[in-house]
C-alpha cells in the first residue's frame, strides 16, 4: 500500500508558519529570511517532503521539464549526449525526462504521447523519421523540438548534429589515398544515419573509379556483430583490403576477429569506425574513426531549446557541431 506523503501543511506545522510561506520559499528561496529558510529546509529534510509540481504545471502551463527521446540508453553515443543536455538543463533549473524506444518509430510515438502528458516544455529527439501521428501531435502541441545527430537533413524545427555524408566521404577518401582499392562498407540496423554514411562512402568510391560494395544487416550493432560481418566479408569478398564501419562497435569487433584469424591491421585490411568511442582510442591498434562531439551536441541542443523557451530567436536552426578524422593505427 502506498504511504501518505508528507504535505506542505505538515512542513508548515513543523516550522510554525503558514503553508503559503513554505510554498513561497520552495518557489523562490530569496523571498524569505535566511534564518527562516534554514528552518524550512530542516523541516523538509526531517519529514522527507517531496514538492508537488502538479499545481504549478496546471496554473502556469509550464513544467520546467524537457523531454528527451532516445533510441537506446545503453549506446555510449547517447549517454554522452545526455550528459551534455543535463549540463545545461540542470544549470537552468529544468528537469530532464528520458524515454527510449528501441529504434521503433511506433514506440517513439507511444513514448512521445506519454512525455507530453506531463506537460513538458520542450523536446529533444534523436531521429528524423517519425510516424504520421507523431508529426501531427508535434504540430498540434507547438513546443520547441530539437532533432539530434544530423545537421543537414530537413528538420521539424531545430537540428543539432554533424554532416554524416561528408564525414563518411572524407574517411573513405583517406582510406583510398592510403592505398585501399577494395573497401567494403559494414552497416547495421540500417537506420537513416547508417544509410546517409553509406551514400558518402559510395560517392567517394565512385569518384575514385572504384566499385562500392557493402555488407548490411538489420541486426543491432555489437562487437560480436562486427566479428561476424568480418567473417562474412572475407568469404564474399576475399580481395577486401579495407572496411569502413558505420560505428566503432562493428569496427572494434572486426579488428578483434582479424587478430583471432591472424589478419594484420592495417597491412592486410585497413579498418575505420565512426564516433570515436574511448575504447577504440586506447586499444591496439588504435582505431581510426570519425570523432563526433556528442557531449557538445547535447549542450548545443539544450541551449537552443532554452533559447526558444525564453521567447528569443535563434540565429540558425541547423547547427553543425563538426567532426574530426582520427586515423589512429588501423588505416
Buried (B, 14 or more C-beta within 10 A) or exposed (E): EEEEEBBBEBBBBBBEBEBEBBBBBBEEEEEBEEEBBEBBBEBBEEBEBEBEBEEBBEEEEEBBBBBBBBBBEEBBBBBBBBEBBBBBBEEBEBBBBBBBBEBEBEBBBBBBEEBBEBBBBBBBBBBBEBBEBBEEBBEEEEBBBBBBBBBBBEBBBBBBBBBBBBBBBBBBBBBBEEEBBBBBBBBBBBBBBBBBBBBBBBBBBEEBEBEBBBBBBEEBBBBBBBBBBBBBBBEEBEEBBBBBBBBBBBBBBBBBBBEEEEBEBBEEBBBBBBBBBEEBBEBEBBBBBBBBBBBBBBBBBBBBBBBBBEEEEBEEBBBBBBBEBBBBEBB
